[in-house]
C-alpha cells in the first residue's frame, strides 16, 4: 500500500467496482453454499472461503490484513482480546511439558498467564530481566524451550526490549521470538524488521484508540523456518489428526502455517473470535492511528518532563527522557516516539499515591490505557494486585507507582491537572 500512513487509511480492504467504499460488516454467523462438496473443500483447507464466523469472517480478515500490512508480516488474525492473542501465540507452539523464556517486565495479565495459568497446563516459564546479558539470557533456555516472549515497551514498567538481542538468542536456540507491540504500534516500531518472528497486539489500546471495543491481533512474519526445527514443533510439522492429517508447515509454508494452525485449530476449539462489529470499529480507529500516535507521544514527553522536575515526584520512567535507562534502546528502535504512557512514583509511598489519584480531575481513574482520553491507574492496587511484592519488583513496579496514559487533549490541560493533584498528595 506504500507508506504506513496510506496503509492505515486504505490497507486491508480494496472495494471493487460498485462495491461499498466503507468496509462492510458481515454480521452473519454462517455462510451458504450450493453443494456439500464445496463446503467439504473448505473444511479440508483446500480452498479459501468462509463457513462459520467462529473461525473466520470477511470483515475480520480485512482488518487483520491491514494490521499485517502495517507490521510487515505474511499473515494475521484477530482475536477477542489482547489476552487471547497472547495465549494463542504461545499455545500454538507450546504443549504440556514445554518451556517458555519471557521477559519479567511484561503486563501483569501476561505474567499471570505464563506463571500460573499455563503452568497448570504443563507449560513452564523462566523470567529474565529485560536488561539481562546475553549470557544470562542463554542460561534461561532448556532443551524443551519453544519460544521467547517480551513486550516492545512493557506495561507499565516501560522497559524497552532489546529486540535484536532477544531475537538473536531465540534463533540461536532454534525458537521464535514473540513480541507484544501494543504500546508503540507499528507506527513507531515494527519488531519484525529487528528480528521478531511473531507480533501480538491488544488492539483495545492505541489501535482502536477510543475505548470502543476489546480485541487482539497476531501477526506472523513468515520468516521462521518450522521444518528446519521440525522436532521442536510437531504441531506444525507433523500431521494434525484433528484436521484430516494436514501438515501445516508443508501445506502452507513458513508464510501461512502459524496463522492457519491458530485459526483452524485453536480458534476452532477455544472460540475467542472478535465480533465483526468490533472489527469494523477497530478499522475506523486504525484509519487515524498515524495521526493520533504523534500527539500521544507529544503529551507523554511533556508530562514526563514536567513530572521529572516536580519535587513531589520521586522518580519517572519514560523512554523518551534522556536520563531514562532505556533511552538508548528507545532511540534505536523508536526514534520518532515511543508512546503516551508515563510511569512515575509519587514521593511519600502508597498513601501519597492514593491521595494523588483521588485529587485528579481531568485525568480519570480507569483500568484502561492508551486511548484518546487521559487516564491514570495505580497498578499495585488494581491490574497487578495478584502479584506478591517480590513479583512486583521483578516486573518493575512499586507500591507508589502511578501509570499515566496521556490522551489527545491539550498538553497544558494535562499538566495543570497533574500539578494540582500533586499539591494534594
PyMOL commands that set and color helices and strands:
alter all, ss='L'
color gray80, all
select helices_A, chain A and resi 4-10+36-43+58-71+82-91+108-120+134-139+163-172+185-188+191-194+227-229+234-237+241-243+248-270+276-286+289-308+327-333+349-359+379-381+389-394+411-423
alter helices_A, ss='H'
color red, helices_A
select strands_A, chain A and resi 75-79+99-103+124-128+145-151+176-180+198-202+216-220+313-317+341-346+364-365+375-377+401-405
alter strands_A, ss='S'
color yellow, strands_A
deselect
rebuild
show_as cartoon
